[in-house]
Amino acid sequence: MKPMFARAAGAPPGARPPLPLSRLVRAELRHLLAPRPVRWFLYALAPLLLLYCAAAFASHHTDMSAAWSAAEEAHRRYAADGVRRPAGTWEKLSPEYFFDDPRYQMVKASFVDLRAIGSGLAVAALVLGVFSGGRDWSSRVMLTLAAAEPRRFRLFAVRGLLVMAVPAVVTVMASALLVPLLLVVARFRGTLAGTDGHYWTVLAGITLRGALLIGLVAAVGYGLGMLTRGLTTALGVALVYLVAAERLVQDYAPALTELHLSAIVFAVFDERLLMAADRTDCVGDIACAAMREGTTATQAFAGLTLYLVPVLAAAAWRFVRRDIT
């Protein structure tokens, strides 16, 4: 009778046969989702999105007369101040310049909100990747996993693909919940003008490429955790990057602005080139620099590969070729 699991080709006599792929995937998926912080984040995501949309609902209204009154008052103050200034130092502006539309404009604001949620998910995905790649080394769980699955690269690849897939799927699901909630906000506290077929096509495209981006960011964190073989070290590197890299890039290497994670995330979620808009809202100096420079999504993904490929290649080489201790 043919044995159920044949010994892996090239494995020494007596070596444990590799696990079936489906069983390995199920085991790694359960292992990925088992930690309490991961489960708590997934449970809290929907309520957080509800709170976010409730805040958008509370901060917008449809009282245009009050907004125009505020704009005219601001214009009068500006004009009165200009009279006291020297000639040539004051620019004449119309009341429209001071008008702040209080309505939630679905066509414009939804992309800004999607980018804000995507930025938060990108940071969470980076932490998840670091946690998944680095936590098993200190507890020696990796020795057990490598013994159960003798093909190390197979284990490395399956875990890495799952670390990419879970945040990507979560991003799509979060977007699927966020957009209907924003439609409610726009219906009662704003306007749905311009939500045509082109708008929905652009929104779907940005959501999908955002999901891809967030999956790749998780893969960078996973490679970092597997490379350093320590959760504390990998989290420290990621934290230092998130906190200090923006200032270092601005002060010492402004040419590398487009390679910072903030610029990459902004460019992937940027709708201006697809919606033919002049500008959009940005948060942070580097993200605003990416907006001014017109960084495209293609450039952003190319920049992300400069992080992804070296880190994953080094992590895979060390995991496959070096001893697990």
C-alpha positions as CSV (number, residue, x, y, z in Angstrom):
1,M,0.0,0.0,0.0
2,K,1.3,3.5,-0.9
3,P,2.1,5.5,2.2
4,M,-0.2,8.5,2.9
5,F,2.7,11.0,3.2
6,A,5.9,10.3,1.3
7,R,9.2,11.4,2.6
8,A,10.4,14.7,1.1
9,A,12.8,14.4,-1.7
10,G,16.4,14.9,-0.5
11,A,15.4,14.5,3.2
12,P,17.6,12.3,5.3
13,P,16.3,8.8,6.1
14,G,13.9,8.9,9.1
15,A,13.0,12.6,8.6
16,R,9.4,13.6,9.2
17,P,7.4,13.8,6.0
18,P,6.1,17.3,5.1
19,L,2.6,18.3,6.2
20,P,-0.1,18.5,3.5
21,L,-0.4,22.0,2.2
22,S,-4.0,22.5,3.2
23,R,-3.2,21.4,6.8
24,L,-0.2,23.7,6.9
25,V,-2.3,26.6,5.7
26,R,-5.0,26.0,8.3
27,A,-2.5,25.6,11.1
28,E,-0.6,28.8,10.2
29,L,-3.9,30.8,9.8
30,R,-5.0,29.7,13.3
31,H,-1.6,30.5,14.6
32,L,-1.7,34.0,13.0
33,L,-5.1,34.9,14.4
34,A,-4.6,33.3,17.8
35,P,-3.0,36.1,19.7
36,R,-5.4,38.2,21.8
37,P,-4.2,41.6,20.4
38,V,-5.0,40.4,16.9
39,R,-8.4,39.2,17.8
40,W,-9.2,42.4,19.8
41,F,-8.2,44.6,16.9
42,L,-10.4,42.6,14.5
43,Y,-13.3,42.8,17.0
44,A,-12.8,46.5,17.5
45,L,-12.5,47.5,13.8
46,A,-16.2,47.7,13.0
47,P,-17.0,49.8,16.1
48,L,-14.1,52.1,15.4
49,L,-15.4,52.6,11.8
50,L,-18.8,53.4,13.2
51,L,-17.4,56.0,15.6
52,Y,-15.3,57.5,12.8
53,C,-18.4,57.9,10.6
54,A,-20.4,59.2,13.6
55,A,-17.8,61.9,14.0
56,A,-18.1,62.8,10.3
57,F,-21.8,62.9,10.7
58,A,-21.6,65.3,13.7
59,S,-19.0,67.6,12.1
60,H,-21.0,68.3,9.0
61,H,-24.3,70.0,8.3
62,T,-26.3,71.4,5.4
63,D,-26.9,75.0,6.7
64,M,-25.3,76.9,3.8
65,S,-26.6,80.3,4.9
66,A,-24.7,80.1,8.1
67,A,-21.5,79.1,6.2
68,W,-21.9,82.0,3.8
69,S,-22.5,84.4,6.7
70,A,-19.2,83.2,8.4
71,A,-17.4,83.6,5.1
72,E,-18.6,87.1,4.6
73,E,-17.7,88.0,8.1
74,A,-14.2,86.6,7.6
75,H,-13.9,88.6,4.4
76,R,-14.9,91.8,6.1
77,R,-12.3,91.3,8.8
78,Y,-9.7,90.6,6.1
79,A,-10.6,93.7,4.2
80,A,-10.5,95.9,7.3
81,D,-7.1,94.5,8.2
82,G,-5.9,95.2,4.6
83,V,-6.8,98.9,4.8
84,R,-4.2,99.2,7.6
85,R,-1.5,97.5,5.7
86,P,1.1,99.2,3.4
87,A,0.2,99.2,-0.3
88,G,1.3,96.2,-2.2
89,T,1.3,93.9,0.8
90,W,-2.4,93.0,0.7
91,E,-4.1,90.8,-1.9
92,K,-7.8,91.4,-2.7
93,L,-9.8,88.3,-2.2
94,S,-13.5,87.5,-2.7
95,P,-15.8,86.0,0.0
96,E,-15.7,82.7,-1.9
97,Y,-12.1,82.3,-0.8
98,F,-13.2,82.2,2.9
99,F,-16.2,79.9,2.3
100,D,-15.9,76.5,3.9
101,D,-18.6,74.1,2.6
102,P,-20.1,72.5,5.7
103,R,-21.6,69.6,3.7
104,Y,-20.1,66.1,3.5
105,Q,-19.2,65.9,-0.2
106,M,-19.1,62.2,-1.0
107,V,-17.0,62.6,-4.2
108,K,-14.2,64.4,-2.4
109,A,-14.4,63.5,1.3
110,S,-14.8,59.7,0.8
111,F,-11.3,59.4,-0.7
112,V,-9.8,61.4,2.2
113,D,-11.5,59.2,4.7
114,L,-10.5,56.0,2.9
115,R,-6.9,57.3,2.9
116,A,-7.1,58.0,6.6
117,I,-8.4,54.5,7.4
118,G,-5.9,52.9,5.0
119,S,-3.0,54.8,6.7
120,G,-4.0,53.4,10.1
121,L,-4.4,49.9,8.7
122,A,-1.0,50.1,7.1
123,V,0.6,50.8,10.4
124,A,-1.4,48.0,12.0
125,A,-0.3,45.6,9.2
126,L,3.4,46.5,9.7
127,V,3.0,45.7,13.4
128,L,1.1,42.4,12.6
129,G,3.9,41.4,10.3
130,V,6.6,42.1,12.8
131,F,4.6,40.3,15.5
132,S,4.0,37.2,13.3
133,G,7.6,37.0,12.2
134,G,9.3,37.7,15.5
135,R,7.2,36.3,18.4
136,D,7.9,32.6,17.9
137,W,11.7,32.9,18.3
138,S,11.8,33.9,21.9
139,S,9.5,31.1,22.9
140,R,11.3,28.4,20.9
141,V,8.0,27.7,19.0
142,M,9.9,28.0,15.8
143,L,11.9,24.8,16.6
144,T,8.6,22.9,16.9
145,L,7.2,24.4,13.7
146,A,10.4,23.6,11.7
147,A,10.3,20.0,13.1
148,A,6.7,19.6,12.0
149,E,7.4,21.1,8.5
150,P,10.9,20.1,7.4
151,R,10.7,22.2,4.2
152,R,11.7,25.5,5.7
153,F,11.1,27.6,2.7
154,R,7.6,26.2,2.3
155,L,6.9,27.2,5.9
156,F,8.4,30.6,5.4
157,A,6.4,31.2,2.2
158,V,3.1,29.9,3.5
159,R,3.3,32.1,6.7
160,G,4.4,35.1,4.6
161,L,1.6,34.8,2.1
162,L,-1.0,34.5,5.0
163,V,0.5,37.5,6.7
164,M,0.0,39.4,3.4
165,A,-3.5,38.0,2.7
166,V,-5.1,38.7,6.1
167,P,-4.5,42.5,6.2
168,A,-5.4,42.8,2.5
169,V,-8.8,41.0,3.1
170,V,-9.4,43.1,6.3
171,T,-8.8,46.2,4.2
172,V,-11.4,45.2,1.6
173,M,-13.9,44.3,4.3
174,A,-13.2,47.6,6.2
175,S,-13.8,49.5,3.0
176,A,-17.0,47.6,2.3
177,L,-18.3,48.7,5.7
178,L,-16.9,52.2,5.5
179,V,-18.4,53.3,2.2
180,P,-22.1,52.5,3.0
181,L,-21.7,54.4,6.3
182,L,-20.2,57.4,4.4
183,L,-23.1,57.2,2.0
184,V,-25.5,57.7,4.9
185,V,-23.5,60.7,6.1
186,A,-23.5,62.2,2.7
187,R,-27.3,61.5,2.3
188,F,-28.3,63.3,5.5
189,R,-25.4,65.8,6.1
190,G,-24.0,66.4,2.6
191,T,-24.4,65.7,-1.1
192,L,-24.1,62.7,-3.4
193,A,-23.5,64.9,-6.5
194,G,-20.9,63.4,-8.8
195,T,-21.2,59.8,-7.6
196,D,-21.3,58.4,-11.2
197,G,-19.9,55.3,-12.7
198,H,-16.4,56.8,-13.0
199,Y,-16.4,57.7,-9.3
200,W,-17.3,54.2,-8.3
201,T,-14.7,52.7,-10.6
202,V,-12.0,54.9,-9.2
203,L,-13.1,54.1,-5.6
204,A,-13.0,50.4,-6.3
205,G,-9.6,50.6,-7.9
206,I,-8.1,52.6,-5.1
207,T,-9.5,50.2,-2.6
208,L,-7.9,47.2,-4.3
209,R,-4.5,48.8,-4.7
210,G,-4.7,50.0,-1.1
211,A,-5.4,46.4,0.0
212,L,-2.4,45.2,-2.1
213,L,-0.2,47.9,-0.5
214,I,-1.3,47.0,3.1
215,G,-0.5,43.3,2.4
216,L,2.9,44.2,1.1
217,V,3.6,46.4,4.2
218,A,2.7,43.5,6.4
219,A,5.2,41.4,4.4
220,V,7.9,43.9,5.1
221,G,7.2,43.6,8.8
222,Y,7.1,39.8,8.6
223,G,10.5,39.8,6.9
224,L,11.9,42.1,9.5
225,G,10.7,39.9,12.3
226,M,12.0,36.7,10.7
227,L,15.4,38.4,9.9
228,T,16.0,39.8,13.4
229,R,14.5,36.7,15.1
230,G,13.3,38.8,17.9
231,L,10.0,40.5,18.5
232,T,11.5,43.3,20.6
233,T,14.3,44.1,18.2
234,A,12.0,44.1,15.2
235,L,9.4,46.3,16.9
236,G,12.2,48.6,18.0
237,V,13.4,49.0,14.4
238,A,9.9,49.6,13.1
239,L,9.1,52.1,15.8
240,V,12.3,54.0,15.2
241,Y,11.5,54.1,11.5
242,L,7.9,55.4,12.0
243,V,9.0,58.0,14.6
244,A,12.4,59.2,13.4
245,A,12.6,58.6,9.7
246,E,10.3,61.4,8.6
247,R,12.4,64.1,10.3
248,L,15.7,62.5,9.1
249,V,14.5,62.3,5.5
250,Q,13.4,65.9,5.6
251,D,16.6,67.3,7.2
252,Y,19.3,65.2,5.5
253,A,17.9,63.4,2.4
254,P,15.0,65.3,0.9
255,A,15.5,63.5,-2.4
256,L,14.3,60.3,-0.6
257,T,11.0,61.8,0.4
258,E,9.0,59.7,-2.0
259,L,10.5,56.5,-0.5
260,H,9.1,57.2,3.0
261,L,6.1,55.0,4.0
262,S,3.9,58.1,4.5
263,A,4.5,59.2,0.9
264,I,4.0,55.7,-0.4
265,V,0.7,55.3,1.4
266,F,-0.5,58.7,0.3
267,A,0.4,58.1,-3.3
268,V,-1.4,54.7,-3.5
269,F,-4.6,56.2,-2.0
270,D,-4.3,59.5,-3.9
271,E,-7.3,60.0,-6.2
272,R,-6.3,63.2,-7.9
273,L,-4.8,61.7,-11.1
274,L,-7.8,59.4,-11.6
275,M,-10.5,62.0,-10.7
276,A,-8.7,64.9,-12.5
277,A,-8.7,67.0,-9.3
278,D,-6.2,69.7,-8.6
279,R,-5.5,68.9,-4.9
280,T,-6.7,66.9,-2.0
281,D,-6.2,66.9,1.8
282,C,-2.9,65.7,3.2
283,V,-1.6,65.1,6.7
284,G,2.1,65.4,7.4
285,D,4.9,67.1,5.6
286,I,6.0,64.1,3.7
287,A,2.5,63.2,2.5
288,C,2.0,66.8,1.4
289,A,5.3,66.7,-0.4
290,A,4.2,63.6,-2.3
291,M,1.0,65.5,-3.3
292,R,3.0,68.5,-4.6
293,E,5.4,66.2,-6.5
294,G,2.6,64.2,-8.0
295,T,4.0,60.8,-6.9
296,T,2.1,58.1,-8.8
297,A,0.9,54.7,-7.4
298,T,3.4,53.0,-9.7
299,Q,6.3,55.0,-8.2
300,A,5.0,54.2,-4.8
301,F,4.9,50.4,-5.3
302,A,8.3,50.6,-6.9
303,G,9.6,52.4,-3.8
304,L,8.0,49.8,-1.6
305,T,9.9,47.0,-3.3
306,L,13.1,48.7,-2.2
307,Y,12.1,47.7,1.4
308,L,10.3,44.5,0.5
309,V,12.8,42.6,-1.7
310,P,16.0,42.9,0.3
311,V,14.3,42.3,3.7
312,L,12.4,39.2,2.5
313,A,15.4,37.8,0.6
314,A,17.7,38.2,3.6
315,A,15.0,36.7,6.0
316,A,14.4,33.7,3.7
317,W,18.1,33.0,3.3
318,R,18.7,33.1,7.0
319,F,15.7,31.0,7.8
320,V,16.5,28.3,5.2
321,R,20.3,28.2,5.4
322,R,21.1,29.1,9.0
323,D,20.5,27.0,12.1
324,I,17.3,27.6,14.1
325,T,18.5,28.3,17.7
